[in-house]
Amino acid sequence: MKIIVNIQLKEGVLDPQGKAIHHALNTLNFNEVNDVRIAKQIVMQIDEIDEEKAKKRVAKMCEELLANTVIENYEIEIAK
Amino acid sequence: MKIIVNIQLKEGVLDPQGKAIHHALNTLNFNEVNDVRIAKQIVMQIDEIDEEKAKKRVAKMCEELLANTVIENYEIEIAK
């Protein structure tokens, strides 16, 4: 089963990488851009048939390793 | 308009960050994980009402700055 985890900074947490890209886009005359935020996407293949079980396992992975839950939120999505 | 750009390494391109996470997950006894790949997600707010025009502008941003098209693919998605 293919699972996609999106990890993004919580609202209010400063995103310097996003700010840098925003600035670079403005420099290249893409002035219509108002805000840029960067997120990580982790795409994994796991051996699990049950969707609920898979989501629970991946949530555990996020809590233990993948996300820094102090400053980041994560979303788990099953890729069809 | 909120636009999400997913930038991932092309197939066949080595992903050392993904490999490291895969290895770390196995060390933590998440043995059901078979493969991990990391992608970048760029979430931006742009001043544009027309979806087609917005997509074209963002594709241009990807070509010029956001993606390294030699090793990366990008997908543009309008967030509703």
Backbone of each chain as nested JSON, in Angstrom:
{
  "chains": [
    {"id": "A", "residues": [
      {"number": 1, "name": "MET", "atoms": {"N": [0.84, -1.191, 0.0], "CA": [0.0, 0.0, 0.0], "C": [0.883, 1.252, 0.0]}},
      {"number": 2, "name": "LYS", "atoms": {"N": [0.478, 2.207, -0.832], "CA": [1.266, 3.434, -0.919], "C": [0.639, 4.501, -0.022]}},
      {"number": 3, "name": "ILE", "atoms": {"N": [1.463, 5.081, 0.814], "CA": [0.96, 6.071, 1.758], "C": [1.736, 7.374, 1.594]}},
      {"number": 4, "name": "ILE", "atoms": {"N": [1.015, 8.483, 1.63], "CA": [1.651, 9.788, 1.509], "C": [1.464, 10.54, 2.823]}},
      {"number": 5, "name": "VAL", "atoms": {"N": [2.559, 11.013, 3.384], "CA": [2.495, 11.807, 4.61], "C": [2.925, 13.225, 4.274]}},
      {"number": 6, "name": "ASN", "atoms": {"N": [2.07, 14.182, 4.552], "CA": [2.419, 15.595, 4.363], "C": [2.738, 16.205, 5.717]}},
      {"number": 7, "name": "ILE", "atoms": {"N": [3.919, 16.776, 5.816], "CA": [4.339, 17.375, 7.086], "C": [4.562, 18.855, 6.858]}},
      {"number": 8, "name": "GLN", "atoms": {"N": [3.766, 19.675, 7.526], "CA": [3.944, 21.115, 7.332], "C": [4.119, 21.829, 8.661]}},
      {"number": 9, "name": "LEU", "atoms": {"N": [4.767, 22.962, 8.612], "CA": [4.951, 23.762, 9.816], "C": [3.594, 24.253, 10.307]}},
      {"number": 10, "name": "LYS", "atoms": {"N": [3.413, 24.303, 11.629], "CA": [2.177, 24.839, 12.173], "C": [2.055, 26.316, 11.835]}},
      {"number": 11, "name": "GLU", "atoms": {"N": [0.819, 26.792, 11.802], "CA": [0.611, 28.22, 11.539], "C": [1.278, 29.043, 12.619]}},
      {"number": 12, "name": "GLY", "atoms": {"N": [1.921, 30.111, 12.215], "CA": [2.582, 30.97, 13.19], "C": [4.052, 30.637, 13.345]}},
      {"number": 13, "name": "VAL", "atoms": {"N": [4.451, 29.449, 12.91], "CA": [5.871, 29.101, 12.979], "C": [6.577, 29.698, 11.754]}},
      {"number": 14, "name": "LEU", "atoms": {"N": [7.645, 30.388, 12.004], "CA": [8.381, 31.054, 10.932], "C": [8.942, 30.029, 9.948]}},
      {"number": 15, "name": "ASP", "atoms": {"N": [8.833, 30.334, 8.648], "CA": [9.31, 29.418, 7.611], "C": [10.353, 30.135, 6.754]}},
      {"number": 16, "name": "PRO", "atoms": {"N": [11.6, 30.136, 7.181], "CA": [12.63, 30.904, 6.467], "C": [12.859, 30.425, 5.036]}},
      {"number": 17, "name": "GLN", "atoms": {"N": [12.708, 29.116, 4.794], "CA": [12.894, 28.592, 3.444], "C": [11.79, 29.128, 2.52]}},
      {"number": 18, "name": "GLY", "atoms": {"N": [10.573, 29.151, 3.033], "CA": [9.46, 29.711, 2.26], "C": [9.673, 31.185, 1.98]}},
      {"number": 19, "name": "LYS", "atoms": {"N": [10.126, 31.904, 2.984], "CA": [10.4, 33.341, 2.83], "C": [11.458, 33.562, 1.741]}},
      {"number": 20, "name": "ALA", "atoms": {"N": [12.495, 32.746, 1.756], "CA": [13.574, 32.89, 0.769], "C": [13.046, 32.644, -0.647]}},
      {"number": 21, "name": "ILE", "atoms": {"N": [12.204, 31.629, -0.798], "CA": [11.648, 31.33, -2.12], "C": [10.718, 32.457, -2.564]}},
      {"number": 22, "name": "HIS", "atoms": {"N": [9.915, 32.963, -1.617], "CA": [9.022, 34.073, -1.924], "C": [9.828, 35.266, -2.446]}},
      {"number": 23, "name": "HIS", "atoms": {"N": [10.914, 35.562, -1.744], "CA": [11.755, 36.682, -2.141], "C": [12.372, 36.445, -3.524]}},
      {"number": 24, "name": "ALA", "atoms": {"N": [12.856, 35.228, -3.74], "CA": [13.473, 34.909, -5.037], "C": [12.451, 35.019, -6.166]}},
      {"number": 25, "name": "LEU", "atoms": {"N": [11.218, 34.581, -5.913], "CA": [10.17, 34.675, -6.946], "C": [9.869, 36.137, -7.271]}},
      {"number": 26, "name": "ASN", "atoms": {"N": [9.829, 36.968, -6.238], "CA": [9.593, 38.399, -6.491], "C": [10.731, 39.0, -7.312]}},
      {"number": 27, "name": "THR", "atoms": {"N": [11.943, 38.575, -7.007], "CA": [13.097, 39.069, -7.763], "C": [12.989, 38.683, -9.239]}},
      {"number": 28, "name": "LEU", "atoms": {"N": [12.394, 37.521, -9.509], "CA": [12.222, 37.061, -10.893], "C": [10.925, 37.592, -11.517]}},
      {"number": 29, "name": "ASN", "atoms": {"N": [10.352, 38.622, -10.901], "CA": [9.143, 39.281, -11.412], "C": [7.867, 38.446, -11.337]}},
      {"number": 30, "name": "PHE", "atoms": {"N": [7.837, 37.485, -10.438], "CA": [6.564, 36.816, -10.161], "C": [5.922, 37.548, -8.979]}},
      {"number": 31, "name": "ASN", "atoms": {"N": [5.383, 38.739, -9.278], "CA": [4.906, 39.589, -8.195], "C": [3.522, 39.207, -7.682]}},
      {"number": 32, "name": "GLU", "atoms": {"N": [2.856, 38.283, -8.391], "CA": [1.52, 37.891, -7.937], "C": [1.553, 36.947, -6.731]}},
      {"number": 33, "name": "VAL", "atoms": {"N": [2.767, 36.492, -6.373], "CA": [2.877, 35.556, -5.246], "C": [2.806, 36.315, -3.927]}},
      {"number": 34, "name": "ASN", "atoms": {"N": [1.889, 35.895, -3.064], "CA": [1.688, 36.579, -1.784], "C": [2.347, 35.89, -0.612]}},
      {"number": 35, "name": "ASP", "atoms": {"N": [2.396, 34.581, -0.686], "CA": [2.896, 33.853, 0.467], "C": [3.372, 32.488, -0.005]}},
      {"number": 36, "name": "VAL", "atoms": {"N": [4.481, 32.037, 0.561], "CA": [5.007, 30.718, 0.195], "C": [5.329, 29.972, 1.475]}},
      {"number": 37, "name": "ARG", "atoms": {"N": [4.874, 28.742, 1.551], "CA": [5.277, 27.897, 2.676], "C": [5.739, 26.546, 2.136]}},
      {"number": 38, "name": "ILE", "atoms": {"N": [6.743, 25.995, 2.796], "CA": [7.325, 24.747, 2.338], "C": [6.891, 23.61, 3.249]}},
      {"number": 39, "name": "ALA", "atoms": {"N": [6.516, 22.503, 2.642], "CA": [6.176, 21.317, 3.429], "C": [6.983, 20.135, 2.917]}},
      {"number": 40, "name": "LYS", "atoms": {"N": [7.062, 19.115, 3.743], "CA": [7.745, 17.889, 3.327], "C": [6.69, 16.869, 2.969]}},
      {"number": 41, "name": "GLN", "atoms": {"N": [6.989, 16.054, 1.996], "CA": [6.087, 14.963, 1.658], "C": [6.895, 13.673, 1.699]}},
      {"number": 42, "name": "ILE", "atoms": {"N": [6.4, 12.713, 2.438], "CA": [7.089, 11.43, 2.527], "C": [6.185, 10.378, 1.886]}},
      {"number": 43, "name": "VAL", "atoms": {"N": [6.683, 9.729, 0.845], "CA": [5.894, 8.725, 0.132], "C": [6.472, 7.364, 0.483]}},
      {"number": 44, "name": "MET", "atoms": {"N": [5.655, 6.499, 1.073], "CA": [6.203, 5.188, 1.446], "C": [5.322, 4.039, 0.987]}},
      {"number": 45, "name": "GLN", "atoms": {"N": [5.984, 2.936, 0.75], "CA": [5.295, 1.683, 0.431], "C": [5.33, 0.836, 1.689]}},
      {"number": 46, "name": "ILE", "atoms": {"N": [4.172, 0.42, 2.186], "CA": [4.216, -0.458, 3.348], "C": [3.432, -1.745, 3.101]}},
      {"number": 47, "name": "ASP", "atoms": {"N": [3.897, -2.812, 3.783], "CA": [3.239, -4.121, 3.713], "C": [2.088, -4.143, 4.7]}},
      {"number": 48, "name": "GLU", "atoms": {"N": [0.928, -3.762, 4.271], "CA": [-0.241, -3.772, 5.174], "C": [-1.453, -3.664, 4.273]}},
      {"number": 49, "name": "ILE", "atoms": {"N": [-2.446, -4.503, 4.485], "CA": [-3.609, -4.487, 3.603], "C": [-4.713, -3.62, 4.201]}},
      {"number": 50, "name": "ASP", "atoms": {"N": [-4.811, -3.636, 5.54], "CA": [-5.881, -2.91, 6.218], "C": [-5.556, -1.408, 6.298]}},
      {"number": 51, "name": "GLU", "atoms": {"N": [-6.438, -0.578, 5.744], "CA": [-6.16, 0.865, 5.68], "C": [-6.074, 1.504, 7.067]}},
      {"number": 52, "name": "GLU", "atoms": {"N": [-6.999, 1.115, 7.951], "CA": [-7.018, 1.71, 9.293], "C": [-5.736, 1.391, 10.059]}},
      {"number": 53, "name": "LYS", "atoms": {"N": [-5.329, 0.105, 9.963], "CA": [-4.096, -0.324, 10.654], "C": [-2.904, 0.426, 10.096]}},
      {"number": 54, "name": "ALA", "atoms": {"N": [-2.869, 0.559, 8.756], "CA": [-1.747, 1.235, 8.116], "C": [-1.66, 2.675, 8.608]}},
      {"number": 55, "name": "LYS", "atoms": {"N": [-2.819, 3.352, 8.658], "CA": [-2.825, 4.749, 9.108], "C": [-2.315, 4.875, 10.537]}},
      {"number": 56, "name": "LYS", "atoms": {"N": [-2.748, 3.924, 11.398], "CA": [-2.3, 3.957, 12.793], "C": [-0.797, 3.781, 12.895]}},
      {"number": 57, "name": "ARG", "atoms": {"N": [-0.269, 2.83, 12.104], "CA": [1.18, 2.589, 12.138], "C": [1.933, 3.827, 11.67]}},
      {"number": 58, "name": "VAL", "atoms": {"N": [1.447, 4.424, 10.595], "CA": [2.156, 5.586, 10.041], "C": [2.055, 6.767, 11.012]}},
      {"number": 59, "name": "ALA", "atoms": {"N": [0.92, 6.904, 11.699], "CA": [0.797, 7.967, 12.702], "C": [1.852, 7.763, 13.791]}},
      {"number": 60, "name": "LYS", "atoms": {"N": [2.07, 6.493, 14.165], "CA": [3.084, 6.186, 15.18], "C": [4.483, 6.573, 14.655]}},
      {"number": 61, "name": "MET", "atoms": {"N": [4.726, 6.27, 13.378], "CA": [6.026, 6.652, 12.782], "C": [6.208, 8.167, 12.833]}},
      {"number": 62, "name": "CYS", "atoms": {"N": [5.121, 8.902, 12.549], "CA": [5.201, 10.364, 12.555], "C": [5.54, 10.862, 13.952]}},
      {"number": 63, "name": "GLU", "atoms": {"N": [4.867, 10.308, 14.946], "CA": [5.093, 10.761, 16.315], "C": [6.524, 10.446, 16.773]}},
      {"number": 64, "name": "GLU", "atoms": {"N": [7.016, 9.265, 16.348], "CA": [8.323, 8.839, 16.862], "C": [9.497, 9.41, 16.083]}},
      {"number": 65, "name": "LEU", "atoms": {"N": [9.31, 9.599, 14.772], "CA": [10.473, 9.953, 13.961], "C": [10.224, 11.043, 12.924]}},
      {"number": 66, "name": "LEU", "atoms": {"N": [9.12, 10.918, 12.175], "CA": [9.028, 11.714, 10.949], "C": [8.742, 13.19, 11.188]}},
      {"number": 67, "name": "ALA", "atoms": {"N": [7.881, 13.481, 12.145], "CA": [7.487, 14.883, 12.353], "C": [7.972, 15.376, 13.704]}},
      {"number": 68, "name": "ASN", "atoms": {"N": [8.239, 16.658, 13.765], "CA": [8.518, 17.309, 15.044], "C": [7.209, 17.954, 15.475]}},
      {"number": 69, "name": "THR", "atoms": {"N": [6.458, 17.248, 16.332], "CA": [5.085, 17.676, 16.61], "C": [4.998, 18.969, 17.42]}},
      {"number": 70, "name": "VAL", "atoms": {"N": [6.125, 19.459, 17.896], "CA": [6.109, 20.762, 18.57], "C": [5.818, 21.872, 17.552]}},
      {"number": 71, "name": "ILE", "atoms": {"N": [6.409, 21.743, 16.376], "CA": [6.253, 22.812, 15.38], "C": [5.607, 22.351, 14.075]}},
      {"number": 72, "name": "GLU", "atoms": {"N": [5.358, 21.041, 13.948], "CA": [4.829, 20.554, 12.669], "C": [3.524, 19.763, 12.837]}},
      {"number": 73, "name": "ASN", "atoms": {"N": [2.653, 19.892, 11.848], "CA": [1.459, 19.052, 11.74], "C": [1.689, 18.014, 10.655]}},
      {"number": 74, "name": "TYR", "atoms": {"N": [1.033, 16.869, 10.786], "CA": [1.141, 15.891, 9.707], "C": [-0.243, 15.405, 9.281]}},
      {"number": 75, "name": "GLU", "atoms": {"N": [-0.323, 15.024, 8.015], "CA": [-1.556, 14.461, 7.465], "C": [-1.193, 13.171, 6.761]}},
      {"number": 76, "name": "ILE", "atoms": {"N": [-1.996, 12.147, 6.961], "CA": [-1.717, 10.85, 6.335], "C": [-2.796, 10.567, 5.299]}},
      {"number": 77, "name": "GLU", "atoms": {"N": [-2.357, 10.142, 4.145], "CA": [-3.262, 9.97, 3.021], "C": [-2.921, 8.621, 2.367]}},
      {"number": 78, "name": "ILE", "atoms": {"N": [-3.944, 7.846, 2.043], "CA": [-3.702, 6.587, 1.332], "C": [-3.745, 6.898, -0.156]}},
      {"number": 79, "name": "ALA", "atoms": {"N": [-2.692, 6.578, -0.873], "CA": [-2.677, 6.833, -2.316], "C": [-3.371, 5.671, -3.021]}},
      {"number": 80, "name": "LYS", "atoms": {"N": [-4.358, 5.956, -3.831], "CA": [-5.095, 4.89, -4.541], "C": [-4.364, 4.547, -5.826]}}
    ]},
    {"id": "B", "residues": [
      {"number": 1, "name": "MET", "atoms": {"N": [-5.766, 32.754, -4.656], "CA": [-5.88, 31.335, -4.971], "C": [-4.712, 30.574, -4.339]}},
      {"number": 2, "name": "LYS", "atoms": {"N": [-5.046, 29.426, -3.75], "CA": [-4.009, 28.631, -3.091], "C": [-3.561, 27.529, -4.046]}},
      {"number": 3, "name": "ILE", "atoms": {"N": [-2.265, 27.46, -4.246], "CA": [-1.729, 26.472, -5.184], "C": [-0.713, 25.594, -4.475]}},
      {"number": 4, "name": "ILE", "atoms": {"N": [-0.789, 24.306, -4.753], "CA": [0.162, 23.364, -4.149], "C": [1.023, 22.768, -5.257]}},
      {"number": 5, "name": "VAL", "atoms": {"N": [2.323, 22.867, -5.089], "CA": [3.25, 22.282, -6.059], "C": [3.983, 21.131, -5.373]}},
      {"number": 6, "name": "ASN", "atoms": {"N": [3.877, 19.952, -5.939], "CA": [4.624, 18.802, -5.416], "C": [5.824, 18.551, -6.305]}},
      {"number": 7, "name": "ILE", "atoms": {"N": [6.99, 18.521, -5.7], "CA": [8.214, 18.311, -6.475], "C": [8.879, 17.037, -5.98]}},
      {"number": 8, "name": "GLN", "atoms": {"N": [8.979, 16.051, -6.864], "CA": [9.596, 14.799, -6.429], "C": [10.726, 14.4, -7.369]}},
      {"number": 9, "name": "LEU", "atoms": {"N": [11.644, 13.638, -6.828], "CA": [12.744, 13.138, -7.637], "C": [12.207, 12.198, -8.703]}},
      {"number": 10, "name": "LYS", "atoms": {"N": [12.8, 12.249, -9.898], "CA": [12.387, 11.321, -10.946], "C": [12.729, 9.896, -10.554]}},
      {"number": 11, "name": "GLU", "atoms": {"N": [11.979, 8.958, -11.128], "CA": [12.281, 7.555, -10.835], "C": [13.692, 7.213, -11.288]}},
      {"number": 12, "name": "GLY", "atoms": {"N": [14.388, 6.456, -10.477], "CA": [15.74, 6.074, -10.835], "C": [16.787, 6.99, -10.227]}},
      {"number": 13, "name": "VAL", "atoms": {"N": [16.361, 8.175, -9.799], "CA": [17.311, 9.088, -9.147], "C": [17.43, 8.678, -7.679]}},
      {"number": 14, "name": "LEU", "atoms": {"N": [18.646, 8.509, -7.224], "CA": [18.897, 8.08, -5.852], "C": [18.378, 9.115, -4.855]}},
      {"number": 15, "name": "ASP", "atoms": {"N": [17.729, 8.651, -3.791], "CA": [17.163, 9.545, -2.781], "C": [17.787, 9.217, -1.423]}},
      {"number": 16, "name": "PRO", "atoms": {"N": [18.934, 9.788, -1.111], "CA": [19.642, 9.424, 0.121], "C": [18.857, 9.774, 1.389]}},
      {"number": 17, "name": "GLN", "atoms": {"N": [18.083, 10.865, 1.337], "CA": [17.285, 11.246, 2.509], "C": [16.2, 10.19, 2.778]}},
      {"number": 18, "name": "GLY", "atoms": {"N": [15.573, 9.741, 1.7], "CA": [14.567, 8.687, 1.835], "C": [15.182, 7.405, 2.373]}},
      {"number": 19, "name": "LYS", "atoms": {"N": [16.362, 7.049, 1.846], "CA": [17.068, 5.847, 2.306], "C": [17.369, 5.946, 3.801]}},
      {"number": 20, "name": "ALA", "atoms": {"N": [17.808, 7.119, 4.248], "CA": [18.15, 7.306, 5.663], "C": [16.91, 7.134, 6.539]}},
      {"number": 21, "name": "ILE", "atoms": {"N": [15.779, 7.696, 6.095], "CA": [14.544, 7.569, 6.874], "C": [14.081, 6.116, 6.891]}},
      {"number": 22, "name": "HIS", "atoms": {"N": [14.187, 5.45, 5.747], "CA": [13.822, 4.036, 5.665], "C": [14.629, 3.224, 6.679]}},
      {"number": 23, "name": "HIS", "atoms": {"N": [15.915, 3.479, 6.695], "CA": [16.79, 2.755, 7.612], "C": [16.436, 3.06, 9.073]}},
      {"number": 24, "name": "ALA", "atoms": {"N": [16.172, 4.338, 9.358], "CA": [15.822, 4.724, 10.734], "C": [14.513, 4.066, 11.158]}},
      {"number": 25, "name": "LEU", "atoms": {"N": [13.538, 3.992, 10.234], "CA": [12.258, 3.345, 10.568], "C": [12.461, 1.863, 10.865]}},
      {"number": 26, "name": "ASN", "atoms": {"N": [13.311, 1.201, 10.069], "CA": [13.589, -0.212, 10.331], "C": [14.249, -0.383, 11.692]}},
      {"number": 27, "name": "THR", "atoms": {"N": [15.141, 0.512, 12.039], "CA": [15.807, 0.452, 13.341], "C": [14.792, 0.568, 14.477]}},
      {"number": 28, "name": "LEU", "atoms": {"N": [13.723, 1.349, 14.232], "CA": [12.683, 1.525, 15.25], "C": [11.604, 0.432, 15.168]}},
      {"number": 29, "name": "ASN", "atoms": {"N": [11.928, -0.664, 14.465], "CA": [11.027, -1.813, 14.333], "C": [9.79, -1.57, 13.484]}},
      {"number": 30, "name": "PHE", "atoms": {"N": [9.84, -0.597, 12.607], "CA": [8.758, -0.476, 11.619], "C": [9.206, -1.26, 10.378]}},
      {"number": 31, "name": "ASN", "atoms": {"N": [9.122, -2.585, 10.494], "CA": [9.697, -3.418, 9.438], "C": [8.789, -3.568, 8.222]}},
      {"number": 32, "name": "GLU", "atoms": {"N": [7.534, -3.11, 8.34], "CA": [6.617, -3.241, 7.207], "C": [6.893, -2.23, 6.104]}},
      {"number": 33, "name": "VAL", "atoms": {"N": [7.788, -1.274, 6.386], "CA": [8.078, -0.244, 5.383], "C": [9.032, -0.794, 4.33]}},
      {"number": 34, "name": "ASN", "atoms": {"N": [8.631, -0.696, 3.074], "CA": [9.44, -1.235, 1.977], "C": [10.276, -0.193, 1.269]}},
      {"number": 35, "name": "ASP", "atoms": {"N": [9.744, 0.999, 1.183], "CA": [10.422, 2.012, 0.392], "C": [9.962, 3.378, 0.871]}},
      {"number": 36, "name": "VAL", "atoms": {"N": [10.902, 4.323, 0.919], "CA": [10.562, 5.683, 1.33], "C": [11.174, 6.647, 0.336]}},
      {"number": 37, "name": "ARG", "atoms": {"N": [10.377, 7.582, -0.118], "CA": [10.914, 8.651, -0.956], "C": [10.413, 9.986, -0.435]}},
      {"number": 38, "name": "ILE", "atoms": {"N": [11.286, 10.975, -0.53], "CA": [10.961, 12.294, 0.014], "C": [10.646, 13.243, -1.134]}},
      {"number": 39, "name": "ALA", "atoms": {"N": [9.598, 14.026, -0.955], "CA": [9.268, 15.046, -1.941], "C": [9.11, 16.381, -1.222]}},
      {"number": 40, "name": "LYS", "atoms": {"N": [9.182, 17.438, -2.007], "CA": [8.977, 18.774, -1.452], "C": [7.585, 19.221, -1.833]}},
      {"number": 41, "name": "GLN", "atoms": {"N": [6.954, 19.961, -0.951], "CA": [5.666, 20.533, -1.279], "C": [5.752, 22.041, -1.052]}},
      {"number": 42, "name": "ILE", "atoms": {"N": [5.379, 22.788, -2.06], "CA": [5.398, 24.245, -1.935], "C": [3.964, 24.74, -2.008]}},
      {"number": 43, "name": "VAL", "atoms": {"N": [3.526, 25.401, -0.947], "CA": [2.15, 25.896, -0.883], "C": [2.198, 27.404, -1.044]}},
      {"number": 44, "name": "MET", "atoms": {"N": [1.557, 27.929, -2.078], "CA": [1.624, 29.379, -2.264], "C": [0.257, 30.002, -2.496]}},
      {"number": 45, "name": "GLN", "atoms": {"N": [0.168, 31.245, -2.081], "CA": [-1.026, 32.05, -2.332], "C": [-0.679, 32.988, -3.47]}},
      {"number": 46, "name": "ILE", "atoms": {"N": [-1.459, 32.956, -4.544], "CA": [-1.167, 33.911, -5.597], "C": [-2.41, 34.724, -5.977]}},
      {"number": 47, "name": "ASP", "atoms": {"N": [-2.163, 35.936, -6.443], "CA": [-3.215, 36.852, -6.897], "C": [-3.56, 36.522, -8.334]}},
      {"number": 48, "name": "GLU", "atoms": {"N": [-4.489, 35.648, -8.546], "CA": [-4.887, 35.298, -9.915], "C": [-6.219, 34.581, -9.79]}},
      {"number": 49, "name": "ILE", "atoms": {"N": [-7.188, 34.958, -10.611], "CA": [-8.507, 34.349, -10.478], "C": [-8.644, 33.192, -11.46]}},
      {"number": 50, "name": "ASP", "atoms": {"N": [-8.024, 33.323, -12.62], "CA": [-8.151, 32.306, -13.662], "C": [-7.249, 31.096, -13.373]}},
      {"number": 51, "name": "GLU", "atoms": {"N": [-7.862, 29.925, -13.27], "CA": [-7.094, 28.722, -12.886], "C": [-6.038, 28.355, -13.927]}},
      {"number": 52, "name": "GLU", "atoms": {"N": [-6.424, 28.446, -15.211], "CA": [-5.486, 28.07, -16.272], "C": [-4.263, 28.985, -16.281]}},
      {"number": 53, "name": "LYS", "atoms": {"N": [-4.529, 30.294, -16.16], "CA": [-3.429, 31.266, -16.135], "C": [-2.525, 31.014, -14.936]}},
      {"number": 54, "name": "ALA", "atoms": {"N": [-3.153, 30.754, -13.783], "CA": [-2.385, 30.52, -12.56], "C": [-1.463, 29.314, -12.753]}},
      {"number": 55, "name": "LYS", "atoms": {"N": [-2.02, 28.244, -13.323], "CA": [-1.214, 27.035, -13.524], "C": [-0.032, 27.308, -14.444]}},
      {"number": 56, "name": "LYS", "atoms": {"N": [-0.287, 28.087, -15.512], "CA": [0.8, 28.416, -16.438], "C": [1.895, 29.211, -15.765]}},
      {"number": 57, "name": "ARG", "atoms": {"N": [1.484, 30.19, -14.928], "CA": [2.481, 31.015, -14.229], "C": [3.299, 30.145, -13.268]}},
      {"number": 58, "name": "VAL", "atoms": {"N": [2.62, 29.271, -12.558], "CA": [3.327, 28.442, -11.576], "C": [4.254, 27.457, -12.296]}},
      {"number": 59, "name": "ALA", "atoms": {"N": [3.825, 26.95, -13.45], "CA": [4.698, 26.065, -14.225], "C": [5.978, 26.821, -14.61]}},
      {"number": 60, "name": "LYS", "atoms": {"N": [5.821, 28.087, -14.967], "CA": [6.984, 28.9, -15.31], "C": [7.903, 29.066, -14.086]}},
      {"number": 61, "name": "MET", "atoms": {"N": [7.289, 29.298, -12.925], "CA": [8.093, 29.408, -11.689], "C": [8.872, 28.122, -11.439]}},
      {"number": 62, "name": "CYS", "atoms": {"N": [8.217, 26.975, -11.681], "CA": [8.883, 25.687, -11.466], "C": [10.072, 25.553, -12.397]}},
      {"number": 63, "name": "GLU", "atoms": {"N": [9.864, 25.895, -13.668], "CA": [10.944, 25.76, -14.65], "C": [12.113, 26.677, -14.315]}},
      {"number": 64, "name": "GLU", "atoms": {"N": [11.779, 27.891, -13.858], "CA": [12.845, 28.874, -13.636], "C": [13.536, 28.734, -12.284]}},
      {"number": 65, "name": "LEU", "atoms": {"N": [12.791, 28.327, -11.261], "CA": [13.374, 28.388, -9.917], "C": [13.084, 27.17, -9.042]}},
      {"number": 66, "name": "LEU", "atoms": {"N": [11.82, 26.748, -9.008], "CA": [11.423, 25.834, -7.93], "C": [11.942, 24.414, -8.102]}},
      {"number": 67, "name": "ALA", "atoms": {"N": [11.932, 23.917, -9.34], "CA": [12.318, 22.518, -9.548], "C": [13.604, 22.438, -10.364]}},
      {"number": 68, "name": "ASN", "atoms": {"N": [14.364, 21.405, -10.11], "CA": [15.51, 21.085, -10.951], "C": [15.028, 20.014, -11.931]}},
      {"number": 69, "name": "THR", "atoms": {"N": [14.643, 20.451, -13.136], "CA": [13.943, 19.537, -14.044], "C": [14.837, 18.439, -14.618]}},
      {"number": 70, "name": "VAL", "atoms": {"N": [16.111, 18.51, -14.342], "CA": [16.988, 17.408, -14.768], "C": [16.697, 16.158, -13.925]}},
      {"number": 71, "name": "ILE", "atoms": {"N": [16.47, 16.366, -12.647], "CA": [16.267, 15.208, -11.756], "C": [14.898, 15.197, -11.065]}},
      {"number": 72, "name": "GLU", "atoms": {"N": [14.113, 16.263, -11.252], "CA": [12.848, 16.334, -10.516], "C": [11.647, 16.527, -11.448]}},
      {"number": 73, "name": "ASN", "atoms": {"N": [10.527, 15.938, -11.058], "CA": [9.239, 16.194, -11.699], "C": [8.41, 17.094, -10.794]}},
      {"number": 74, "name": "TYR", "atoms": {"N": [7.528, 17.881, -11.401], "CA": [6.626, 18.663, -10.549], "C": [5.178, 18.493, -10.998]}},
      {"number": 75, "name": "GLU", "atoms": {"N": [4.286, 18.632, -10.008], "CA": [2.844, 18.584, -10.269], "C": [2.212, 19.804, -9.636]}},
      {"number": 76, "name": "ILE", "atoms": {"N": [1.308, 20.425, -10.372], "CA": [0.649, 21.631, -9.853], "C": [-0.817, 21.315, -9.595]}},
      {"number": 77, "name": "GLU", "atoms": {"N": [-1.271, 21.738, -8.437], "CA": [-2.607, 21.392, -7.988], "C": [-3.251, 22.662, -7.431]}},
      {"number": 78, "name": "ILE", "atoms": {"N": [-4.498, 22.899, -7.8], "CA": [-5.217, 24.044, -7.223], "C": [-5.913, 23.555, -5.953]}},
      {"number": 79, "name": "ALA", "atoms": {"N": [-5.64, 24.192, -4.832], "CA": [-6.293, 23.787, -3.579], "C": [-7.645, 24.473, -3.495]}},
      {"number": 80, "name": "LYS", "atoms": {"N": [-8.704, 23.697, -3.292], "CA": [-10.063, 24.269, -3.209], "C": [-10.346, 24.695, -1.767]}}
    ]}
  ]
}
